[in-house]
Amino acid sequence: MRNGEIGYWMAQPDLDWPTAPSVDGDESVDVAIIGGGLTGLWTAWAIKQLDPHASVHVYEAEQLGYGASGRNGGWLSSKQIGLRSVLANGAGGRAGVVAMNERQKRAVYEVVDLLGADTIHARRGGALQVARSPSELARLRAYIDKSRQWSVAEEDLRLLSAEETSERVNMTRLVGGMYSPHCFTVDPARMVASLARLARDAGVELRSSARATAIQSGTFMVEGHTIRAGWIVIATEGYTSLQPNQRRAMLPMNSSMLITEPIAPADWKRIGWSEHEGVSSTAHTYFYGRPTVDGRIAIGGRGTPYNFAGSFDRPGRVDGKTIEALQATLDDLFPDVSMTPAHAWSGVLGILRDWSPYVDADEEAGILRVGGYAGQGVTGAYLGGQIAAELVLSRRTELSDSPWVRPLPSKWEPEPLRWIGANALYGVYGWADRLERHRNDGRTSALATIADKFARRG
Ligand SMILES: Cc1cc2nc3c(=O)[nH]c(=O)nc-3n(C[C@H](O)[C@H](O)[C@H](O)COP(=O)(O)OP(=O)(O)OC[C@H]3O[C@@H](n4cnc5c(N)ncnc54)[C@H](O)[C@@H]3O)c2cc1C
């Protein structure tokens, strides 16, 4: 089994990348974007849509798509990004949050239209969150009730019975599910490659092996060369904590994935999953999974959520314990199907202290920071990029007045508190799941509720 190597998607031999040379001299540009993931590329593309004359360069430290963008689960979904209660405190209040949710719903279709459904292997199966215990089902009901208060309609989010859920995907112990039709599964690396071509064709210049250092107002360095820019957009998500003075701004949280070898057609008949739904669990220690167009299953979960001082393995190697846990989840879901693991990898999400995204433009310094989508950046980056473009060009629409436009929330706790807290929380979530399964009575464990409050997720 392969391990790391930036993940299965990026290791595919037939990806069609546009050229992205390294920097070989000083450069001067209207907008310099640091980070060649989905956020950086969407921002660059959106700026060129609004102002084709602006010169825009993207500087990527490694290769385009190297970060979470090329290694994620490939859910392009309309699932809420960030916490509604947090975002409603900002610009636009409740109405702003509701408007942003509507915008996000449209975004998933726009992205597929722009990048090409076939090109990015997009399949529209919707998002299916499964309940495998009475307490999980109770949480789904409560979530739907709460969503109705935020104007989420039945046609956009609804409860499914156990039968309806297992007709879609035949997993063990299903007691119900929650379904939204607005989700595509995509191939993340093909998505980044297609977007990079779109940006390049719009006139964006792409640079790889171009690590930005000494970032300050109007300038930064790349390999000894000086880059001068009217605006600098920092789109480095989970990698932000590596920058000076940013250690406690964005927590780099690990997410790990495992993909199987192609599964036999007879086994697929038993599993179902023919619509390619993006499936997630409602357990506190949750998993997410999806099929691929060539008949594999890719499954993800937290593994070791956070390493001391935010360190992480750059190429994404996964420890044996995490691989075993992901394999055990597959065996538990589909005990009658034989699956061979093909490749495991990990990447980092960027998590702000209040678990909600932000776009923060310092007009005086000409520096904009964007991100913090936690596990929802595949759609989030498209919106974050458009907001960033509007702010940089001083264009105002409902997007640039959205609740995402806000300063950095409070910082994460210093070490070792952050490390102890993050890992203790996931330990507690594991206990809570076991307790709920044992009790089997529909109540959510108080342990999990306290952990949510402590993490400020509840
Ligand atoms: C395993 C996993 C599964 C996920 N699954 C999903 C999913 O199914 N759906 C979903 O919506 N979201 C998912 N996410 C989250 C999603 O992938 C991210 O939110 C999104 O890709 C963030 O994009 P980004 O461009 O902001 O950041 P990234 O893709 O992380 O890009 C940041 C880039 O900045 C570069 N960089 C860093 N420092 C510098 C520097 N100094 N100079 C130049 N470049 C620099 C990095 O090399 C990197 O390429 C997942 C994430 C992971 C890790």
The ligand as an SDF file (V2000), in Angstrom:
LIG
                    3D

 53 58  0  0  0  0  0  0  0  0999 V2000
   -7.9120   14.8710    4.0690 C   0  0  0  0  0  0  0  0  0  0  0  0
   -8.7970   16.0760    3.8310 C   0  0  0  0  0  0  0  0  0  0  0  0
  -10.0870   15.8870    3.4000 C   0  0  0  0  0  0  0  0  0  0  0  0
  -10.9250   16.9950    3.1490 C   0  0  0  0  0  0  0  0  0  0  0  0
  -12.1410   16.7790    2.5880 N   0  0  0  0  0  0  0  0  0  0  0  0
  -12.8820   17.8520    2.2060 C   0  0  0  0  0  0  0  0  0  0  0  0
  -14.0770   17.6570    1.4660 C   0  0  0  0  0  0  0  0  0  0  0  0
  -14.4290   16.5340    1.0880 O   0  0  0  0  0  0  0  0  0  0  0  0
  -14.8300   18.7570    1.1600 N   0  0  0  0  0  0  0  0  0  0  0  0
  -14.4460   20.0140    1.5380 C   0  0  0  0  0  0  0  0  0  0  0  0
  -15.1830   20.9690    1.2590 O   0  0  0  0  0  0  0  0  0  0  0  0
  -13.2660   20.2210    2.1660 N   0  0  0  0  0  0  0  0  0  0  0  0
  -12.4740   19.1860    2.4900 C   0  0  0  0  0  0  0  0  0  0  0  0
  -11.2760   19.3860    3.0790 N   0  0  0  0  0  0  0  0  0  0  0  0
  -10.8410   20.7760    3.3020 C   0  0  0  0  0  0  0  0  0  0  0  0
  -10.4240   21.4340    1.9830 C   0  0  0  0  0  0  0  0  0  0  0  0
   -9.5960   20.5660    1.2540 O   0  0  0  0  0  0  0  0  0  0  0  0
   -9.7150   22.7480    2.2820 C   0  0  0  0  0  0  0  0  0  0  0  0
  -10.5670   23.5510    3.0950 O   0  0  0  0  0  0  0  0  0  0  0  0
   -9.3870   23.5330    1.0310 C   0  0  0  0  0  0  0  0  0  0  0  0
   -8.7090   22.7230    0.0910 O   0  0  0  0  0  0  0  0  0  0  0  0
   -8.5300   24.7300    1.3920 C   0  0  0  0  0  0  0  0  0  0  0  0
   -7.9830   25.2870    0.2150 O   0  0  0  0  0  0  0  0  0  0  0  0
   -6.8890   26.4010    0.3370 P   0  0  0  0  0  0  0  0  0  0  0  0
   -6.4670   26.7580   -1.0340 O   0  0  0  0  0  0  0  0  0  0  0  0
   -7.4020   27.5020    1.1990 O   0  0  0  0  0  0  0  0  0  0  0  0
   -5.6990   25.7340    1.1540 O   0  0  0  0  0  0  0  0  0  0  0  0
   -4.6300   24.6420    0.6830 P   0  0  0  0  0  0  0  0  0  0  0  0
   -5.1590   23.7600   -0.3720 O   0  0  0  0  0  0  0  0  0  0  0  0
   -4.0930   23.9990    1.9080 O   0  0  0  0  0  0  0  0  0  0  0  0
   -3.5200   25.5120   -0.0260 O   0  0  0  0  0  0  0  0  0  0  0  0
   -2.5970   26.2830    0.6770 C   0  0  0  0  0  0  0  0  0  0  0  0
   -1.3320   26.2890   -0.1950 C   0  0  0  0  0  0  0  0  0  0  0  0
   -0.4380   27.2810    0.2950 O   0  0  0  0  0  0  0  0  0  0  0  0
    0.8730   26.8280    0.0430 C   0  0  0  0  0  0  0  0  0  0  0  0
    1.7620   27.6070    0.9010 N   0  0  0  0  0  0  0  0  0  0  0  0
    1.8590   27.5570    2.2500 C   0  0  0  0  0  0  0  0  0  0  0  0
    2.7880   28.4410    2.6870 N   0  0  0  0  0  0  0  0  0  0  0  0
    3.2590   29.0730    1.5780 C   0  0  0  0  0  0  0  0  0  0  0  0
    4.2430   30.0960    1.3750 C   0  0  0  0  0  0  0  0  0  0  0  0
    4.8990   30.6430    2.3960 N   0  0  0  0  0  0  0  0  0  0  0  0
    4.4860   30.5200    0.1060 N   0  0  0  0  0  0  0  0  0  0  0  0
    3.7960   29.9910   -0.9340 C   0  0  0  0  0  0  0  0  0  0  0  0
    2.8780   29.0100   -0.8010 N   0  0  0  0  0  0  0  0  0  0  0  0
    2.6110   28.5550    0.4430 C   0  0  0  0  0  0  0  0  0  0  0  0
    0.7960   25.3470    0.3970 C   0  0  0  0  0  0  0  0  0  0  0  0
    1.8610   24.6220   -0.1710 O   0  0  0  0  0  0  0  0  0  0  0  0
   -0.5750   24.9670   -0.1510 C   0  0  0  0  0  0  0  0  0  0  0  0
   -0.4930   24.4450   -1.4670 O   0  0  0  0  0  0  0  0  0  0  0  0
  -10.4320   18.3120    3.3620 C   0  0  0  0  0  0  0  0  0  0  0  0
   -9.1230   18.4980    3.8030 C   0  0  0  0  0  0  0  0  0  0  0  0
   -8.3000   17.4000    4.0410 C   0  0  0  0  0  0  0  0  0  0  0  0
   -6.8820   17.6220    4.5100 C   0  0  0  0  0  0  0  0  0  0  0  0
  1  2  1  0
  2  3  1  0
  2 52  2  0
  3  4  2  0
  4  5  1  0
  4 50  1  0
  5  6  2  0
  6  7  1  0
  6 13  1  0
  7  8  2  0
  7  9  1  0
  9 10  1  0
 10 11  2  0
 10 12  1  0
 12 13  2  0
 13 14  1  0
 14 15  1  0
 14 50  1  0
 15 16  1  0
 16 17  1  0
 16 18  1  0
 18 19  1  0
 18 20  1  0
 20 21  1  0
 20 22  1  0
 22 23  1  0
 23 24  1  0
 24 25  2  0
 24 26  1  0
 24 27  1  0
 27 28  1  0
 28 29  2  0
 28 30  1  0
 28 31  1  0
 31 32  1  0
 32 33  1  0
 33 34  1  0
 33 48  1  0
 34 35  1  0
 35 36  1  0
 35 46  1  0
 36 37  1  0
 36 45  1  0
 37 38  2  0
 38 39  1  0
 39 40  1  0
 39 45  2  0
 40 41  1  0
 40 42  2  0
 42 43  1  0
 43 44  2  0
 44 45  1  0
 46 47  1  0
 46 48  1  0
 48 49  1  0
 50 51  2  0
 51 52  1  0
 52 53  1  0
M  END
$$$$
